[in-house]
Amino acid sequence: MTTARFDELIHPSTRLSIVALLAAVDWADFTFVRDELGLSDSALSKQLSTLEEAGYVAIERPLSDRRRRVRARLTPAGRKAFDGHVAALRAIVGPAVA
């Protein structure tokens, strides 16, 4: 069972959207995340760096067709933080939904 824990780091809407998107996939290309969320390259890069520094996201930069690609995934710590945050949000809004 997931312990409800509000997470200030992932709560801002942009970071929450990134983490939610990454929670649904194994790995996601930078361009996919950017396009899905309608972010600029610089905004996404900044948010991914913040999440990576917290240990919530892992970033890889594999070489593909002589181009450096960037992809991201949620780490186990990131998954735990996301699940706890979602549980906390459900606890907050639960009475209003019921």
Backbone as a chain_set.jsonl record, in Angstrom:
{"seq": "MTTARFDELIHPSTRLSIVALLAAVDWADFTFVRDELGLSDSALSKQLSTLEEAGYVAIERPLSDRRRRVRARLTPAGRKAFDGHVAALRAIVGPAVA", "coords": {"N": [[0.832, -1.177, 0.0], [0.479, 2.233, -0.76], [1.923, 4.976, 0.856], [0.411, 7.975, 1.641], [1.791, 10.982, 0.69], [2.401, 14.243, 0.374], [4.225, 15.896, -2.091], [6.271, 18.495, -2.452], [8.178, 19.038, -4.397], [7.433, 17.759, -6.807], [4.924, 18.765, -7.153], [4.331, 21.269, -8.583], [2.612, 22.141, -11.572], [3.865, 21.66, -14.106], [6.041, 19.923, -13.523], [4.636, 17.847, -12.308], [3.105, 16.977, -14.466], [5.136, 16.035, -16.164], [6.242, 13.939, -14.614], [3.984, 12.308, -14.343], [3.573, 11.569, -17.019], [5.962, 10.165, -17.508], [5.588, 8.108, -15.713], [3.927, 6.416, -16.998], [5.343, 5.113, -18.946], [8.251, 3.203, -20.035], [10.724, 4.35, -20.95], [11.083, 7.686, -22.21], [11.458, 9.729, -25.032], [13.013, 12.918, -25.226], [11.916, 14.724, -27.091], [9.349, 13.658, -27.435], [8.172, 14.001, -24.877], [8.357, 16.789, -24.676], [6.704, 17.588, -26.854], [4.233, 16.363, -26.203], [3.535, 17.698, -23.859], [3.651, 20.297, -24.573], [5.826, 22.03, -24.139], [8.675, 24.27, -24.122], [12.02, 23.63, -25.337], [13.957, 24.563, -23.518], [12.47, 24.95, -21.151], [11.577, 22.335, -20.566], [14.049, 21.038, -20.309], [15.114, 22.333, -18.049], [13.255, 21.559, -16.047], [13.514, 18.764, -16.123], [16.166, 18.544, -15.28], [15.954, 19.456, -12.64], [14.319, 17.443, -11.561], [16.001, 15.272, -11.981], [18.2, 15.913, -10.343], [16.983, 15.58, -7.888], [16.78, 12.895, -7.824], [14.611, 11.661, -8.917], [14.262, 11.235, -11.61], [15.904, 9.607, -14.277], [18.328, 10.308, -16.703], [19.314, 9.625, -19.996], [21.709, 9.822, -22.598], [21.96, 8.604, -25.316], [23.823, 7.788, -28.309], [22.511, 8.072, -31.482], [22.167, 7.351, -34.802], [24.304, 9.071, -35.343], [23.571, 11.254, -33.906], [23.067, 12.912, -30.865], [20.796, 11.809, -28.623], [18.214, 12.427, -26.243], [16.785, 10.891, -23.496], [14.382, 10.013, -20.988], [13.517, 8.541, -17.826], [11.44, 7.44, -15.141], [12.718, 7.032, -11.916], [12.982, 4.441, -9.348], [12.709, 5.831, -6.895], [11.47, 8.13, -7.804], [9.078, 7.066, -8.739], [7.977, 6.168, -6.335], [7.678, 8.612, -4.987], [5.871, 9.893, -6.722], [3.631, 8.132, -6.616], [3.012, 8.381, -3.878], [2.397, 11.086, -3.775], [0.164, 11.256, -5.479], [-1.583, 9.678, -3.988], [-1.834, 11.338, -1.751], [-3.073, 13.565, -2.9], [-5.481, 12.379, -3.676], [-6.527, 11.819, -1.165], [-6.991, 14.383, -0.277], [-8.918, 15.411, -2.115], [-10.827, 13.458, -2.04], [-13.165, 13.474, -0.242], [-14.727, 15.44, -1.5], [-15.302, 14.364, -3.956], [-16.726, 12.093, -3.408]], "CA": [[0.0, 0.0, 0.0], [1.231, 3.469, -0.877], [1.736, 5.965, 1.908], [0.107, 9.303, 1.107], [2.814, 11.955, 1.061], [2.427, 15.384, -0.533], [5.606, 16.166, -2.484], [6.385, 19.865, -2.958], [9.048, 19.087, -5.575], [6.731, 17.372, -8.038], [3.583, 19.339, -7.193], [4.069, 22.247, -9.646], [1.907, 21.458, -12.669], [4.757, 21.187, -15.165], [6.76, 18.734, -13.047], [3.656, 16.784, -12.104], [2.775, 16.464, -15.802], [6.293, 15.266, -16.64], [6.328, 12.704, -13.832], [2.828, 11.476, -14.705], [3.847, 11.019, -18.339], [7.028, 9.165, -17.375], [5.072, 6.975, -14.936], [3.166, 5.548, -17.901], [6.23, 4.507, -19.951], [9.559, 2.769, -19.55], [11.583, 5.485, -21.305], [10.437, 8.632, -23.125], [12.358, 10.667, -25.698], [12.853, 14.326, -24.887], [10.994, 15.365, -28.038], [8.006, 13.164, -27.152], [7.692, 14.685, -23.672], [8.193, 18.204, -25.051], [5.538, 17.76, -27.714], [3.024, 15.96, -25.47], [3.212, 18.671, -22.821], [3.664, 21.64, -25.144], [6.859, 22.819, -23.47], [9.852, 24.628, -24.907], [13.189, 22.82, -25.009], [14.617, 25.063, -22.306], [11.614, 24.698, -19.982], [11.636, 20.903, -20.259], [15.4, 20.737, -19.847], [15.238, 22.823, -16.669], [12.443, 20.729, -15.157], [14.141, 17.436, -16.05], [17.371, 18.684, -14.443], [15.499, 19.538, -11.246], [13.862, 16.107, -11.175], [17.182, 14.395, -11.956], [18.957, 16.255, -9.135], [16.262, 15.014, -6.745], [16.819, 11.442, -7.92], [13.31, 11.183, -9.381], [14.333, 10.945, -13.038], [17.212, 9.253, -14.839], [18.476, 10.817, -18.06], [20.329, 8.98, -20.833], [21.997, 10.536, -23.836], [22.58, 7.657, -26.244], [24.113, 8.246, -29.66], [21.656, 7.381, -32.44], [22.335, 7.946, -36.132], [25.278, 10.151, -35.182], [22.962, 12.361, -33.169], [22.883, 12.678, -29.431], [19.38, 11.863, -28.253], [17.998, 12.502, -24.795], [15.576, 10.204, -23.06], [14.23, 10.058, -19.538], [12.646, 7.56, -17.191], [11.206, 7.63, -13.719], [13.481, 6.115, -11.077], [12.141, 3.889, -8.27], [12.407, 6.907, -5.94], [10.499, 8.99, -8.461], [7.802, 6.336, -8.747], [7.461, 6.189, -4.963], [7.242, 9.984, -4.711], [4.673, 10.142, -7.522], [2.527, 7.359, -6.042], [2.65, 9.002, -2.603], [1.774, 12.385, -4.055], [-1.177, 10.976, -6.002], [-2.385, 9.222, -2.852], [-2.13, 12.515, -0.925], [-4.073, 14.361, -3.62], [-6.759, 11.66, -3.57], [-7.025, 12.008, 0.201], [-7.466, 15.763, -0.183], [-10.126, 15.624, -2.904], [-11.748, 12.342, -1.851], [-14.476, 13.827, 0.303], [-15.488, 16.253, -2.453], [-15.696, 13.512, -5.075], [-17.67, 11.093, -2.909]], "C": [[0.881, 1.245, 0.0], [0.893, 4.421, 0.259], [1.501, 7.323, 1.264], [1.138, 10.291, 1.627], [2.85, 13.05, 0.006], [3.884, 15.734, -0.817], [5.685, 17.541, -3.145], [7.222, 19.944, -4.237], [8.296, 18.75, -6.855], [5.344, 17.996, -8.15], [3.354, 20.403, -8.274], [3.578, 21.542, -10.914], [2.824, 20.931, -13.764], [5.485, 19.923, -14.731], [5.811, 17.571, -12.825], [3.267, 16.157, -13.443], [3.899, 15.609, -16.36], [6.351, 13.916, -15.93], [5.168, 11.768, -14.179], [3.036, 10.829, -16.076], [4.895, 9.917, -18.263], [6.557, 7.933, -16.593], [4.363, 5.966, -15.832], [4.036, 4.816, -18.917], [7.512, 4.019, -19.292], [10.571, 3.898, -19.736], [10.791, 6.397, -22.228], [11.501, 9.548, -23.713], [12.005, 12.093, -25.312], [11.811, 14.98, -25.792], [9.556, 14.921, -27.81], [7.407, 13.905, -25.96], [7.42, 16.153, -23.99], [6.91, 18.428, -25.836], [4.231, 17.418, -27.006], [2.568, 17.033, -24.489], [3.234, 20.11, -23.33], [4.659, 22.57, -24.475], [7.949, 23.224, -24.451], [10.995, 23.709, -24.495], [13.814, 23.257, -23.687], [13.785, 24.802, -21.053], [11.662, 23.226, -19.581], [12.999, 20.527, -19.71], [15.587, 21.157, -18.39], [14.47, 21.933, -15.698], [13.025, 19.317, -15.021], [15.394, 17.481, -15.186], [17.005, 18.728, -12.968], [15.081, 18.162, -10.745], [15.023, 15.121, -11.095], [18.008, 14.647, -10.7], [18.307, 15.677, -7.885], [16.293, 13.488, -6.741], [15.516, 10.84, -8.405], [13.318, 10.74, -10.841], [15.763, 10.579, -13.403], [17.221, 9.713, -16.296], [19.572, 10.025, -18.759], [20.492, 9.81, -22.086], [22.692, 9.605, -24.821], [22.815, 8.301, -27.616], [23.28, 7.414, -30.63], [21.759, 8.089, -33.785], [23.218, 9.184, -36.082], [24.721, 11.385, -34.49], [22.811, 11.969, -31.716], [21.401, 12.85, -29.129], [19.298, 11.924, -26.733], [16.712, 11.761, -24.493], [15.576, 10.156, -21.541], [13.324, 8.936, -19.073], [12.506, 7.921, -15.722], [12.041, 6.603, -12.957], [12.542, 5.48, -10.047], [11.781, 4.944, -7.218], [11.369, 7.861, -6.512], [9.124, 8.362, -8.49], [7.162, 6.378, -7.366], [6.93, 7.579, -4.609], [5.951, 10.301, -5.462], [3.471, 9.411, -6.93], [2.057, 7.956, -4.717], [1.946, 10.332, -2.793], [0.353, 12.2, -4.576], [-2.096, 10.522, -4.87], [-2.766, 10.402, -1.949], [-3.184, 13.394, -1.596], [-5.446, 13.699, -3.557], [-7.364, 11.83, -2.184], [-7.603, 13.421, 0.375], [-8.797, 15.938, -0.888], [-11.178, 14.544, -2.705], [-13.106, 12.707, -1.311], [-15.355, 14.626, -0.682], [-16.02, 15.418, -3.619], [-16.777, 12.515, -4.659], [-19.013, 11.639, -2.68]], "O": [[1.904, 1.294, 0.683], [-0.276, 4.639, 0.579], [2.297, 7.771, 0.439], [1.338, 10.426, 2.834], [3.28, 12.816, -1.124], [4.687, 15.856, 0.108], [5.217, 17.722, -4.269], [6.997, 20.823, -5.07], [8.505, 19.396, -7.882], [4.655, 17.778, -9.146], [2.263, 20.442, -8.844], [4.077, 20.476, -11.275], [2.576, 19.851, -14.3], [5.543, 18.952, -15.486], [6.152, 16.427, -13.126], [3.116, 14.939, -13.538], [3.644, 14.568, -16.965], [6.491, 12.876, -16.573], [5.364, 10.558, -14.294], [2.703, 9.659, -16.262], [4.74, 8.862, -18.877], [7.077, 6.836, -16.796], [4.215, 4.8, -15.468], [3.532, 3.985, -19.673], [7.82, 4.369, -18.152], [11.198, 4.342, -18.774], [9.916, 5.927, -22.955], [12.342, 10.079, -22.988], [10.839, 12.425, -25.1], [10.932, 15.7, -25.32], [8.633, 15.719, -27.972], [6.273, 14.379, -26.022], [6.378, 16.693, -23.617], [6.13, 19.331, -25.534], [3.228, 18.108, -27.189], [1.37, 17.253, -24.307], [2.875, 21.035, -22.601], [4.378, 23.75, -24.266], [8.123, 22.589, -25.492], [10.948, 23.085, -23.436], [14.156, 22.427, -22.845], [14.337, 24.467, -20.005], [11.775, 22.905, -18.398], [13.09, 19.772, -18.742], [16.158, 20.412, -17.593], [14.986, 21.589, -14.635], [13.026, 18.745, -13.931], [15.654, 16.543, -14.432], [17.671, 18.106, -12.14], [15.443, 17.761, -9.638], [15.029, 14.235, -10.241], [18.466, 13.701, -10.06], [18.999, 15.322, -6.931], [15.879, 12.859, -5.767], [15.328, 9.626, -8.315], [12.467, 9.953, -11.256], [16.715, 11.173, -12.897], [16.246, 9.529, -17.024], [20.634, 9.783, -18.185], [19.543, 10.423, -22.575], [23.87, 9.788, -25.129], [22.107, 9.223, -28.022], [23.338, 6.185, -30.6], [21.474, 9.282, -33.892], [22.918, 10.207, -36.697], [25.35, 12.444, -34.498], [22.468, 10.832, -31.391], [20.83, 13.917, -29.356], [20.223, 11.511, -26.035], [15.687, 11.969, -25.141], [16.621, 10.244, -20.896], [12.478, 8.444, -19.82], [13.346, 8.614, -15.147], [12.063, 5.428, -13.323], [11.411, 5.941, -9.891], [10.661, 4.945, -6.707], [10.493, 8.342, -5.793], [8.118, 9.043, -8.29], [5.957, 6.596, -7.238], [5.865, 7.709, -4.006], [5.039, 10.909, -4.902], [2.407, 10.006, -6.761], [0.856, 8.033, -4.456], [1.012, 10.664, -2.063], [-0.56, 12.912, -4.158], [-3.254, 10.935, -4.803], [-3.886, 10.46, -1.441], [-4.084, 13.906, -0.93], [-6.46, 14.381, -3.403], [-8.58, 11.969, -2.046], [-8.585, 13.614, 1.091], [-9.715, 16.544, -0.334], [-12.312, 14.7, -3.158], [-14.118, 12.287, -1.872], [-16.578, 14.491, -0.682], [-17.062, 15.733, -4.195], [-17.634, 12.143, -5.46], [-19.912, 10.911, -2.26]]}, "num_chains": 1, "name": "protein.A"}
